[in-house]
Amino acid sequence: MSKRADPARLPSLARPIFALVIASVMVATLASFIITFNGPPPRDPPRPLSILATTLATGRSPDQRGPALIVRHETAPPVPQPGERPDPRVAHRLADLLDVPVERVRVYSGPGPQRFPFDHSRDFAGRPPPGITPIRPDWLGGRFTVALRRDGRWHVLRNAPYSVFTPWHVAVLLGMLAAILLLSIPAWMLARAISRPLGQLAAAADHARAGADLPPLPDSRSREVRRLSAAVRAMHARLAGHAEQRTVMLAAIAHDLGTPLSRLAFWIEQLPEAAHARASADLDEMRAMIGAALRFARDETVAPVRTRIDLGALLDSLVEDMAEAGEPVTLVASPRAIVRGDSVALRRVFTNLVANAIRYGEHATVGWTIADDMVTVTVDDAGPGVDPAQVARLFDPFVRGDPSRNRATGGTGLGLAIVRAITEHHGGEATLANRPGGTGARASVTLPLSR
């Protein structure tokens, strides 16, 4: 027998979660640092008019800041770019710098800062503030087109077109995507490591009931899951213990009632014939109720014997026996269905359902269908049906469809409770509803097929 590890000595789920958070922060910080270190592409800064004049005169720009200027030679006068307008003041200043007539110069400027005059004698009382380097008075920024006509051609100078989505932005998006993908793998693995045992524990807790086998519980390496598994196992043991105590108590009560019932039967024999018959019927009713209560308690606590059962053969035998006894019951043959369980207990289930159908609906029709590895046995009757608001309560112990307390019409109120207890022990489900498209009620028992 393997020795279970002490849950108190196992690592907590908080450790991998904390480690994942720290790793995520570190990876995100590293990605941000790499992206910031590479930096965005420089924007096109304002250009001094002297640099523009030199570029027009020589054909190349000595200015190395920002994107390179675009120099072209055209035969026709330049056309302004969208959003640009003529700027005659800058044209006159540029013509003075080039020492050419202003008619040979074209200047079109667009949105953005156009000129940045810096007169420190007027703005800063003769000296610039600390950390500020004086700049020349004439600058041209934003979008612009500057042209000079020389030797019969126009020398056109434009700044590089502005692009909202640059290769740097592509690199940023790819880096963020790579970081997300890198972090998603351990995050998914951690989430699955947490959710898988919790799902298994939820399924085990859902099936934990007296008399049922407890499904295998996850044997996780985390402290919380181990403690939760131990709690579910202890809960199942407590349920089984309570049910066993109830069965022992009912058996003791039945045993203790046996002696006074026997004495009553002795005294009943001395009564007149009419009174003797009524008293004997009441005595038989008391014994039947005690026996039904014991069977119900035993069915809830005793695990069924698991054997392969031909469900069709079991139902055919049951219907044949009841038909020979004069009961109005009919069997509708269907495909072969093999289930695993206790044949005696399952026979009791369908006996109770057929008896209820005959008692409340005068006739019972038994059939079954197979779908999705499950077999559903239906027992239909031709009675008035059931009240949908009372269906859930009818499966509770000692609740009867007949509101009267007459056992001739209402039974003991344990038939459907026994049906539900045995069906759940077999991994199935029992339901009760009105027949679709017709009169009467339909009791259904769904069981898993044997693989």
KAJO-V326426 format. One line per field, one symbol per residue. phi: phi as a letter, one per 20 degrees, with the letter a starting at -180 (. if undefined). psi: psi as a letter, one per 30 degrees, with the letter a starting at -180 (. if undefined). burial: 1 if it has 9 or more other C-alpha atoms within 8 Angstrom, else 0. Layout:
phi: ???
psi: ???
burial: ???
//
This chain:
phi: .fefffgfeefeffffffffffffffffffffffffffmffffffgdffffffffffdnbdeedemfffedccceeffdffgnecfcffffffffffelcfffecccccdfofeccfcdffeeclnbffgndefdffdcccmebcccceblmcdedcceffedfddgfffffffffffffffeffffffffffeffffffffffffefbfnefffgefdeeefffffffffffffffffffffffffffffffffffffffffffffffeefgfffffffffffffffffffffffffffdefffecfceffffffffffffffeneeccddfbgfcdcdrdffffffgffffffffffecmbccdbbccalmcddedcdcdefncegfdffffeffmddfeffeeffddmendffffgffffffemdbdcbbeffmaeodceccdcfffe
psi: kkkkkkffflllffeeeeeeeeeeeeeeeeeeeeeeeellkkljlkkkfeeeeeeeefflkfkgkakklkklklelklkklkfklkieeeeeeeeeefhlkffgkkkklallkekikjjfeeeghfkllkgkkkllfjlkaakljkkkkkhglkjkkllkkkkejlfeeeeeeeeeeeeeeefeeeeeeeeefeeeeeeeeeeeeefjlkfkkklkkkilfkeeeeeeeeeeeeeeeeeeeeeeeeeeeeeeeeeefeeeeeeeeefefflleeeeeeeeeeeeeeeeeeeeeeeeeefffkklkjlkkjeeeeeeeeeeeeefggkikkkjkllkkklkajeeeeeeefeeeeeeeeefgfkkkklllkkhgkkjkkjklgafaljffgeeffflkgklejflgjffffafgfeeeeeeeeeefggakklklkkkgalllkkkjkkklk.
burial: 0000001001001000100100010011001000100000000101111011111100001000001110100100010100010010001101100000000111111110111101010001000100000000111111111111100011111111000000011101001100100010011001000100110110010011011101001100011111111001101100110011011001100100000010001001000000010011001000001101110111111111000111110111011001100001101000001111111011111111110111011111111111000111111111111100001001111011000000000111111111111111110111011110001111111111100
//
